[in-house]
Amino acid sequence: MGRRWQLPFAVILCPMAIAMVGCEPAAEPGTGGPGLVETSYGRVEGAEVDDGRGPAGDVLAFRGIPYAAPPVGDLRWRPPEPPASWDGVRPALESGAPCWQAISPDTSIWSRGELDRSEDCLYLDLWTAAADDAGPRPVMVWFHGGSHEVGHGSSLIFDGAALARKGVVLVSINYRLGAFGFLAHGALTAESEHGSSGNYGLLDKIAALEWVRDNAAAFGGDPERVTIFGQSAGSMSVCSLVASPLAGGLFHRAIGQSAGCFTPLEGLEQAERRGVLLAEELGVAADAAAADIAAAMRTASAEDVLAGAGASGWSDGAKTVVDGWYLPDQPSAIYARSEHNQVPMMVGFMGDESRSLFAPGPPLERPELERQLEEQYGEAGAGLLAAYAAEAEAAPGAVPGLIFSDTIFGWGSRTWVRHAVAAGGDAYLYYIPHPPPVFRLYLPDRPDLGGEGGPRRMGAYHSGDLAYVFGNTDLVGINWEDWDHEIADLLSSYWTNFAKTGDPNGEGLPEWPRYQPDSDQALVVGDAVSVESGVLKEKLNALDHALGGG
């Protein structure tokens, strides 16, 4: 039995079917059928989706469309170039290869299994129910998470058919990761006409948005209603795109799930010094001419670059760089001056972000915790200790990790919406303490991997919102309950409504108020749906004091 919304006009949403189904296209494309679309680079032909969740053929899927040239050879560590045009019809039936990355172990709840990785990876997948005759519909462009190190946009959990059925065109992209996407080095800066290096994975996102601007209409999309959304590192990307002058006009709404961009980022010189360590690991002489260094690094194999990033310590550092071009300043400063791209924003976080991300810290006695907090935060450390008093009493060693987690996710989310409102814009804040089952796309028959305690043992863990937002609780995972399917219907409706109008509210949905700092209201999705004031207020206020309010 589903729970009722805890609001005056209680409604019950019909749960989605629980059957596990596939999402393969119904048939191979022919020529001239409903899946034939003319893009600015040539014709593509997708296929009708027959996934058992709607009438056969109500959604068309286009997979593996190039939005930029392969970033290989001399194009490695350069801004993306347009793809080459083609003659005839290009089949759009298979997703592009994931970008180069380490393979996550099967014991990880985020395991993606074995991946056929490639540097030739700048492709997108697109789902539409509006090709040719039913548009224009808003476009949602998805940026996957994975610490800017791992992941890919064609993972099954990101299947876009359910969102397409709710009236949007859904685009999910791959972008360069790790050292391939974020290496800064003086030799690369020297050859850049912008005096910049790094941030290539973010420039890939801009190239994808330019492709959407130029091609969305052919798929029934509205290039004047583009929403960018992402989770974790994808949300950090959304945050920095909102701050970047290069992205101006390419999107009109922004959704951030579980991460902002308000802690200090590396400057270019610092990032270049870290890049030297990687180049040395690749055997490139530091005293060579800049052009020779860049050329030598580009001859290294992808395997060696990946291994070198780990061995040199490069991967231990930040990815996004304040490079003077993509980011002319720290995002926190750009937002504080209200110089960001001012669009409606919807931002939030989960209730147990840290539980699946960070290993417990070393055992600490209370005096050692107090000393650490004072060293790191000065006089604000006492306020943090008071805000985390219960946690400090139970397990002092866990407190630094909890503070770090709340800084990135909770404080980052609230800071983000407060900047949006201060600039005169609309913003919406959410919080999800509901624990989903720990689902796995690979080895789904082993929910025990990674610990014990039942299917919801990780709480409202980092990434636990993904199946809900994409409306895919009937497509991935196990141990879902009726309430989970109702949450999926609810959140996917809010997300698509926001893409349509800049306001998540709609008929039959609990009212979600615009964020205002005075009331500090958020939509809370737990055992029921409600609006609450002051989510994690004491902790986030203490972080405001310690961090300077963003």
N, C-alpha and C positions, 0 to 999 in steps of 0.2 A: 504494500500500500504506500503510495507516494505521500510525502509530507505536504502540508499547505504552506503557501507564502505567509509570513507573519506581517501582513499588511491589511488595512481595512477591507479591501475588496479581494478576499481570498479566492484564488483560482487554482485549479490543478491542471498541469500540462500533461498531455498524454505521453507516457514513456515511449521511448524509441525501441524498436525490435532489438532483441538481445543476440540474435543469430550472428555468428561470425561469418562474414561473407567476403568475397574477393572484390577487386575493383578493376579487373582487366577489361579492356575495350570489348565491345560486343562482337566486332568483326574487323577484318582487315579493310582498309579504305580502298575504294575504287578510284574513279576519277570523276570529278564534277559533282560529287555527292554533297551532303550537308556539311561535311567536315573539311571542305576545300576553302581556304582563306588566302587572300593576297596580302602579304606583308610588304614592307618597304624594301626587303632584300630578296623576295621571291615568294612563290606559293608554297604553302604547307597544307598537309592534309592530316587531320586527326581522325578520331573514331568515336562512335557513340559509346557511352558508358552503360554497361548493364551490370549493376552491382547488387540488384535485388532490393534496393532501398527506394526506388522510384520507378516510374514507367520507363521501360527500356527506351534508350535514345533521348531521354529528356535533357541530358547533359552531354556535351562534347568535351573530350579531353585531348589536348595537344601537348605532347611530351618532347623534350629534347630540342627546343627551338633555340638556336644560337642568338644571344643578344650582344655578343662581343667576339672579337677574333680570339683564337686560342692564344693564351699568354705564354708562349713557349719560345725557345731560342732567344732572339734579340728582344722579344716582347716580354720576357720574364722581368719582373720588377720594373715595369713601366705602366703608366695609366692605360686602361683598356682602350683598344682601337675598335672601330665598327667591324662587324662580321663581313665576310665576303658575300656578295650576291650570288645567287645560283639560278640556273635555268631549269625549266620543267617544274615538277612537283616534288617537294621534299617530304617524305613520310615523317609524321610527327607521332610515332607510336611508342618510342622507348625513351626514357629519361636519359639525360646526359650523365656521364661518369661523375662520381663524387670527386671533389678536389683532393689533392694530396694531403694526407693526414695520417696520424698514428691509428692503429686498429685498437679499439677499446676491448678489454678482456671480457670474456663471456660472463664473468662474475659481476660485472657492472650492470646496474639497472638501465644504463643508457647504452648498452652494447648494441651495435649496429650490424654485428656479424662481419663476415668477410666482405670487403668492398673492392670493386674493380676501379682503383683510383687512377686519376690521370691529371696532368697539368692542363690538358685540354678539357676544361670543365665549365666554361662560362655559358651555361644553358639554363633555360627556364621551362617549367611546366605550367600549363594554363587550363582551367576548367571554365566552361561557359554554358549557360542555357539560353543564350541570347544571340548567337551568331546569326548574322544576316538580317533578321527581321524583328527582333524583340527588344532591342536596345533603345537608348543607351542605358546601361546599368553601371553603378559605381564599381570601381576596380579596387581590389585589396591585394597588396603586394607584401608577401611574407618573407621575413629574414629569420632563418633558423638560428638556434643557439649552439653552444658548444665551446665557450671560452675563446672564440675566434681561432680555435685549434682543430676542432673536429665537427662532424655533422654534414648533412646534405639536405637539400630542399625537397627531394623526392621520396623521403621516408614515408612509409605507409600512413603514419599518424597524421601527416600533412595532406593527405588526399583531400582535394578541394571540392568534390562533388556535392557534399552536403551543404557547404556554404553557397555554391553556385545555385542550388535549388532554392535558397533563400533570397535570391535576387541580386547576386554580385558576380563579377568576373574575378576569379581567384588566380593569382600568379604566385608561384613559389620558385625561388632562384637558388642556384649555387653561386658561391663567391670564394675567392682565394683565401686560404687559411694559413695560420701559422707564419713561418718565415716567408713562404711564397706570397702571402698577402700583406705582411706588415713589416718587412725588413727595411730599416733605415740604415744608410751607410753614406759616408761622405762622398764616395765615388758615384753613387746613384744621385745624390743631391747635386753634384757638380754637373751632371749631364742633363738635369731637368731645367727646362725653361722657366719653371716656377721656383727654382731653388728649394725643392722639396723632395723628400723620399719617405717611404712608408705609406700606410693607409691605402694600399692598393685594393684590399678587400672592400674598403668603403667606397672607393672610386668605382669599383665594380657595381655596387648598388646604385650609384648615380647613373651609370651606363644602362642598367636595367630599367631605371625609371625613365630615362630618355627613350628607350625602346617602347615602353608602355605609352608614353606621350604620343609617339609617332604611330603606334600600331593598335592601341586598345580599341579604337572605333571599329576596326575590321572584325573584331571578335564580339561586337555588341557592347563594348565598354565605353564609358564616358571619361575621356582624358581630363575633364575638368572636375572630376570627383575621384581622386586617387587617395587611398588610405594606405599608409605604410604601417606595418605592425610586425612585432618580433618579440622573442622571449629570451631572457638571459643575455648572452652576447648580442643576439638580434635586437633586444630592447636597448642595449647600450648603443647599438648602431642607429636605431631610431632616434635616440636622444641626441647623438652627435649630428645626425642629418638635420634635425630641427635646428641645431646650432650653426650648421655650415652654410656659408653664403653660396657655395657651389650648388646646393640643392634647392635654392629658392625657386618657387613656382612649379616644381616637379611633383608635389603632393599637396593635399588640401586638408588632411586629417592625419593624426598620429596616435598609435596605440602602443604603449610600453608595458610589457609583462615581465615583472621580476628583474628590474635593474634600471638604474639611471646612469648618468655620466658626470656626477658632481664631485667625486673625489679627484684629487690632482692627477693629471696625466703627465707622461714624460714630455719634455721639450725635445726639439729636434737634435740638439747636440748630445744630450744624454742618450737618446735612442741610437744615434750614430755610433757612439762609443760601444754600445752593446752589439751593434752590427759588426764592428771590427772583430769582436771575439768569435763570431760565427765565421767570418771570412778567414780568420787565422785557422780555425778548425778545418776549413776546406783546403788549407794549404796555400792560400793566397797571400803573397808577401805584402805586408802593410806599407812598405816604402816604395812600391811600384807606382807608376803613373795612374791617375784616377781611371782613365779609359781602359787601361790594362787590367786593373782590379775588377772593374765591372764586367769586362769581357770574360775574365777567368772565372768569376763566380757564375756566370751564365753557362759555362761549359760543365759545371758540376752536375752530376745526376740528381734526380729528385730524391732518390734514396739517401744520397750523401747529404743533401741539404737538410732533409728531415732528421737524420742522425746527428748532423752537426749542430742543429738548433738545440737538441737536447744535451749533447756532450759539452757544448760551450756555455751552457747556462742561459742562452738567449731566450728559450721558451719560458724561463721563470719570470720574465719581466712583463710589463704591460704591452699591449698591442697598439691601441690607438695613440697617435702622436699629435701633439700640437706642432704642426709642421709649417705654419705660416701661410698655407694655401687652403687645404681642406678645412683646417681649423686655424684661424688667425690668432686665437687666444684660447685660454682654458674655457671649456663649455660653461663652467660655473660663472665665469665673468661675463660671457656673452649673454647668458640668461639673465644675470643680475642687472645688466644694462638694457634688458628688453630688446636686444638686437637679434634675437633668434627669429626664425620663420614662424610667424604667429598664425597658428592653425589650431582648431579645436583638438584637445588631447584627452585621452582616456588611459589611466595609469593605475597599476596596482601590483599586489604581491600575495604570496601564499603564507600560510600560518606557520610552516615548519621548514623554511627555506634551507636552514643550515644542516638539518639532520642528515640529509643524503649527500651533502657537499663536503663537509669538513670532518676530518677525524677528530676525536676528542683530544683536547690539549693535554700536555703533561700534567701530572698531579701538582697542585699548588696549595700551599697554605695561605690562609687569609692575609697575613702580612706581606707575602710576596705578591699577591694580586694587587693589594693597595699600592705597593711600590711601582709595579708595572704601569698601573693606570696613571699614577702621578707623573711618571717619566714620560708617558706618551701624550697625556692630555693636560698636564699642569694642574691648576686648581680645579678645572672641570672634571678631573678624575673622581673627586669626592661625590659630585652629583651623579656620575655614571654608576659609582658603587652603590649609591642609595637607590637608583632606579633598578638596578639588578640585584637588589638585596636578597631576594628569595633564591635566585640562582647561585649567588655567592655563598649562601648558607649551605645549599645542597651540594654544589660541586664547583669550588672556586676555579679549578682549571678549565672549566667550560666557558667561563665568562668572556675571556678575550675573543673567542670564536663567535659567540653570540653577538657581541658588540659589533664585530666586523660584518657579520651577516645582516644585522639590522641596519647598519650603515649603508650597505650596498642596496638592500631591497626595500626595507620599510622607510628609512630616512630618505633614501634616494627617490622613492615614489612620491612621498609627501612634499619634498622639496621641489620636485618637478611640477606638480600641479600648482603649488603656491607661486612659482615663477610665472606659470601660464596665466593665473588669475591676476597677479600683479601687473602684467602687461596688458590687461583688459580683455583677455580671452576667456573662452569657456573650457572647463576641465572637469573631469569626473574621476573619482578615486574609488577603488574597490579593494577588498580584502577577502581572501578565501581560506578560512580555517578548516573547511571540510576535507577529511582525508580520503583521497581516492585509493583504490587498490593499487598495489605496485604492479603495473603492467609491464610486459616485456614484448618487444617485437620479435625477438629471437629467443629461442628456448622458452616459449610461453608456458610449457608444461613444468617449468622449474621455478615457481614463484618463491621458493625457499632460498634461492641464491642471494647472497648478500646479508643474510641474517635470519632471525626467527621472529615469530610473534604474529603470524597471520597476514592476510592480504593487505591490511591497512597499517602495517607496523611502522611505516615511515612517516605517518602523519600527513599533513598537507605539504608534501615534499616539493622541492624545486623541480619544475617541469610537470608536476601533477595536473596542471591546468590544460595541457595541450589537447588531450582527447576531447575535453569539454568544449573548448573554444572552436575546434574544427567540427564539432558535432559528430565525432567518430567513436563514441563509446560502443557503438554496435559493430565496429569494424576492427578494433584492436583490443588486445588485452583480455583478461578473464576476471571473474568475481565482481563484475559490475552489478549493482542493485538498481531497483526502479528509480530511486532518488538520484543516482548518478546520471541516468538517462534524462531525467527531468532537468538537472543542472546543465547538461549538454545542450538541450533545447533552449534553455534560458540564456546561457552565455552566448551561444552562436547567434541567437536573435538580437541580443544587445549589440554584439560586434557588428553584425550586418546592418542593423538600424543606424548605428553610428556612422558606418561607411556611406549610407544613403543621405543622411541629413546633418551629420555632426552632433546628433543627439541620440543616445542609446535607447531612449524610451519609445514605447510603442504600445499598441492595443494589446491588452491582456497581460502585460508585464508589470511587475512591481515598480513603482515610481523610483527612479534613481535621481536624486537631486544633484544639481551642479555643485561643484566643490566651492566652499567659501571658508577661508581660514578661521573666521570667528566661530562658526558652528562645527568645523572640522568633521563634516559628515562623509561617511563612506558606505557604499553598498557592501554588505557582509553576507557571504554565502557559506553557511555552515550546515547545521541540522535543519535550518530553515533559512529563508532569505529575509533580511531586515536592513534597515538603515540605522547606523550607529554613529555617535559622535566620539571623537577622541580615541580612535584605535591606536593602541600602544602609545598613548599620549605621553606618559611619564618618561618612557625610554626615548622616544623621538625628540621630546623637548630637551632632555639631557644631551642628546647627540647634537641638537641645534647649538646648544651652548658650547659644546666641546669642539664643534667643527665650523662654527661661524655662520650657521644658517644656510649653508650652500653657496 
